[in-house]
């Protein structure tokens, strides 16, 4: 009986310690914040998995890979404009790639998941996970913003 009490007390203390952890700086209050239930209602299951759970869509599955019109790529969670089509390029990786986001549109955080050290990219307005940025892109930035197509929508610009 004593061991059970210690186990329960230890579990409760562990939960309190988890809840008391400071919020990561990148997860500070975003302009648009919904509950998990609200996000699930707003997004398809696939988009929810990418934007809210940091999932990755299969390579070469996004119709946005073939999108070559002039326009703007926006967050599928909150419609914030994120990337101009002028910065899109074919990286050969299987995901829509850009060499620069629009000014102030995205944020980044270190990602150590899957045993890798990467830099995750999220929407600056709602915090939705977009993909990752790497330093093997083209000039002028030499960056490759490798984005999940499910995290984006495209709005063509009139010619």
N, C-alpha and C positions, 0 to 999 in steps of 0.2 A: 504494500500500500504506500509506503514511504517513497519507493522508487517511482510510482505512478504520479504522486504529487510533484516530485522533482521534475519529472518529464513534462507535466503540464505547466509548471511554473517556468521551466526553461523555454518551452514553446511560446508562452505568453511574453516573456522578456525578449525573445528573439523577434517576435512580431512587433513589439513596441520599438525596438531598435531599428527595424526596417522602416517603420512609419516615421521615425524621427530623423531619418537621413535627410540632409538638405537636398532640395530640388536641383538637378544639374543646371548650370547657367544657361544652356541652350534651351531648356524646357521652361524657362520663365514664362510668365503669362503672355499668351499670344493674343492678338487683336480679336481673333475668332477662336472661341473655345466652346466645344460641345461636350456633353457627357458621352461615355462609350455607347450608351443606348442610342443617343441621337446620331452619332457617327454611323452606327450600323444601319439606321433607318435611311440616312442620306446617301450612303454609298453601296454599290454592288458588293457582294462578298469578295470578289477579286480585288476591287479597288480598296476595300476596307483592309484586307490583308497587307497590301503594299503600303498604303498611306498611314495606317494606324498601328500596324504590327511589324513594319520594316521587312516585309516579304520581298522577294525578287521574282519578277515574271520570267518565264522561260525565254532564252535568247531567240531572236528572230520571230517572236510572236506578235510584236506590236505593229499595227497598221501605220503608225507614225514614222516607222523607218522609211517608208516610201513617200512621205509627205515632203514635197519640194516646192510648194507654193510659198509666196511671200505672206508673212503673217506672224502671229504671236502664239507661243505655247504657254498655257496657263495651268495653274494647279487644279486638278480635278476635284479637290476637296472644297476649295473656297473661291475659285475663279480668279485668283491673283495672277496677273501677267508675270511670267518668270523668265522666258527666253525669247529672243527674236530669231526668226528664221534665218536672218543674216549671219548668225553665229553657229548654225547647225552644220555638221559635217558627217561624212560616212567614216566611222572609226573602224568598221569591220568587226565590231564586237558583238553585234546582234541587238543592241539597245540604242535608242535615239541619243545622240551625243552632240554637245555644244561646247564651244571654247570659252564662253563667258555667259553669265546670267545678266539679266537687267539689273541696273544699279539698285542695291538694297533689297532685292526680291527674295534672296535665299539666305539661310544660315548654315553653319557647318558644326559638326561635333565629331570627336574621335570615336571610332567604332572598332572594338576589339573582338567582335563576334567571329565565329567560325575559324578561330585561331589565326586571324589576319589582322594587321594594323591598317585601317583604312580611314578615310574621312567621309562621313555620311553627310548628305545634303538634305535639308528640310526646307519647306515653305516658310518664309519669314512671317507670314500672316497667321497661318493655322497650325504650323508645326508638322504638317504631313511629311512623311518620309518620301523623298523623291528618288534617291539613288546614291551614288558616290562620286567623288571628284578625284582624279588622278593627275599626276604631273607628266603624262606622256602625250599630251595633245599638240595640236599645231600652233604655229605662230598666229597671232602676236602674244598670246598668254601662255602657251605651252601647257594648258590645262585641258582635261577631258572630263566634262560633266556628263557622266554616263547615267542616264535617267531611265526609270521604268516608264514605258509608254502608258501604263495604267494610271500613273500618277499625274498624267498630263491630258489636256484637251488642246485642240488647235482651232484658232480663229483666223481664217484667211483675211488678208488685207486687200481692199479693192485696188486694182492696178491704176 
